[in-house]
Amino acid sequence: MARDNALLPPASPAAQARRVLALTAQAWGVAPDSPAALARRAPHGHVRTRVLRRTEAQVAAAAQAARASLAASLPRPLLAHSW
């Protein structure tokens, strides 16, 4: 017996999500996205440069603050020139 393709589960979670969204949009009467709107979406795993730079700057600032805090908490030598 051959099963109907509509009853087969999607091949991947992404395909399943697309199917659920398509069925929901069809049930609610929502117009599908235009090809231009689909093309504007970022590919999976893509991070915009501005966001990446901002995140890197925040990490660098946090690391610098952590280093300064650690340096302030360490005991200082009695003589700066001691060997």
Contacts in CASP RR format, 6 or more apart in sequence:
PFRMAT RR
TARGET T0000
AUTHOR 0000-0000-0000
METHOD contacts of the structure
MODEL  1
MARDNALLPPASPAAQARRVLALTAQAWGVAPDSPAALARRAPHGHVRTR
VLRRTEAQVAAAAQAARASLAASLPRPLLAHSW
9 16 0 8 1.000
10 16 0 8 1.000
10 18 0 8 1.000
10 19 0 8 1.000
22 32 0 8 1.000
24 30 0 8 1.000
25 31 0 8 1.000
25 32 0 8 1.000
42 48 0 8 1.000
END
